[in-house]
Structures are given as C-alpha cells and as structure tokens.
Amino acid sequence: MNARTEPSEAEPGASARPPLVRELLLVVGLFLVYKIGRQLVTGHTTEAYRNAGRVWDWERTLRLPGEGSVQSLLLHGDTLAHLANTYYATVHFPATVAFLVWLYLKRPAHYVWARRVLAVLTGAALVLHLVFPLAPPRMLAAAGLVDTAKVYGPSVYGPPQTDTLSNQFAAMPSLHFGWALMVAIGLIVTTRSHYRRLWLLHPLVTLVVVVGTANHYWMDAIVATALLGIALAVIRPPQRTATTAGRAQEKPAPAQPEKNVLVGAGR
C-alpha cells in the first residue's frame, strides 16, 4: 500500500484536557452569575437614559459616524432587517459555544486560554453594567432610530417595563461584538489555514448587525474591544509546536567539539 498516515499535529497540554463535567458546571455557573448580575441594574432606568444621552454626545464630539448610517442600509427592504434581527438573536451564543466545544476537543490548552479570556471579558462587562447602566440607541429619542426587532422581527426582548428575562439597560460594552471578536481571534491563533483571517468577518458582520438594529452604539463595541485587548494582554495563549509530517522542523544546534580532549591521547 502506498497510502501513508500522517501524524496529527501535537497540541501542548493535549493530555491535560480539563474534566468535562467540571467545565460544564463552571461555564454554566459563570453564565448564571452574569445573568443574575445584569438583573441588579434593571431598575436604574433614569440613569440608563441619562447615560445614553452622554454616550450619544460623546460620539458626536468624537465625530463618529451616526448609527443611522448603518441602519439605513438595512432598511432598504424588509428582508435585510429581518436577517439582521435573526443574526442578532440566534448566532451570538451558539457560535461562542461551538467555538469553545471545538477548542475543548481539538485544542485543549487553547480552550483553557479562551475560556479564561472570555470569563475576564464577561466579568469586566458585568462590572461596567453595574456602574454605567445604558439604554440602547433604539430607546433614545434623540437618535431617531428604528427598533428593527419590534418592527420587522424576530425580537428577543419584551417591553422593558415587564421584561424579567433580560436587562435591556446593559448596552455597554457589547458582548455580542466582544465575544465574536474573541471567537475570530481564537480561531486565527489555533488554525493554520491561509484563509483563517476570514474569521474576522464574524465580528465585522456582528458589528454591522448590533449597530444597524439599534441595539448598540459604536462606543459599546469600542469599549468591548478595549476590554478584550486588556484580557488578551494579561492572559497569553500557549505556545504551539509544529510536528506535522512534511513540515520543516527546528533542528537542534550541532554539538560543539570538546576543546580539552586528552591532549596526549594516542601517543
């Protein structure tokens, strides 16, 4: 037989895959803490609207493009708005979970790194939600934006006054964007395809969606990027070693001949 089996790429820490049950409990626990923490600021409605006005003014001072310029692209037809709302409602959590599952199975050492980064990012976001409640631009009259989820569907939110499942006054930072950016960075770091940078399309599309549907300001994505950058600077990814067959390997330096080798030997 001429077929050859190439050895799989070695992954540092492959033998140290975290116990599955412990990881499930940890991830679910972190998610519940985050959801409960978000609920702590549901009553800060007045402050959330006041902060929304501040963010809107800050963006105009910084000469950032208006969120309406993105939304106008989605409002050319019902289909685009509906697709954007569907993306917002259905891609965020499944994409992140799929990313973590893939890392757990294929890149265990990088899974631990990514899980830690996401935990730090989410924890920092929770603190910011508590100290800076923020109403999304769809609720800000000065923005003049359309609540696309309410008009075109589907919507993941109910009326703010009666919505007990989510906190709609926790717009900053945008974890939709922050998690999407981490997914892209994680896949770029852990894969070798020449096209792996195309994963950046995920956070790019997410940014267009969250801004175009009036669920987030530009500043929400900027702050999420800053927090993720800090987390990545503190928590570094593990080093990888290439052992795939046919790939050039680093060779050890040739041994240096001993200088003091029995000077009188052989005489």
ZIPE-V971953 format. One line per field, one symbol per residue. phi: phi as a letter, one per 40 degrees, with the letter a starting at -180 (. if undefined). burial: b if it has 9 or more other ideal C-beta (glycine too) atoms within 8 Angstrom, else e. A space follows every 10 residues. Layout:
phi=???
burial=???
//
This chain:
phi=.ccbcccccc bdgccbccdc cccccccccc cccccccccc bccccccccc cccccccccc ccfcccdccc ccccccaccc cccccccccb cdcdcccccc cccdcbbdcc cccccccccc dcccccccdc cacacccccc cccgbccccc cbgcbcbcdd cbcbcabcbb cbcccdcdcc ccdccccccc bbccbccccc cccccccccc cccgcacdcc cccccccccc ccccbccccb bcbcdgccbc bccccccccb bfdccgc
burial=eeeeeeeeee bbbbeeebee eebeebbeeb eebbeebbee beebbeebbe bbbebbebbe eeeeeebbeb bebbbeeeeb bbebbbbbbe ebeebbeebb ebbbeebbbb bbbbbbbbbb bbbbbbebbb eebbbbbbbb eebebebbbe eeeebeeeeb eebeeebbbb bbbbbbbbbb bbbbbbbbeb eeeeebeebb ebbebbbbbb bbbbbbbbbb bebbbebbeb bbeeeeebee eeebeeeeee eeeeeeeeee eeeeeee
//
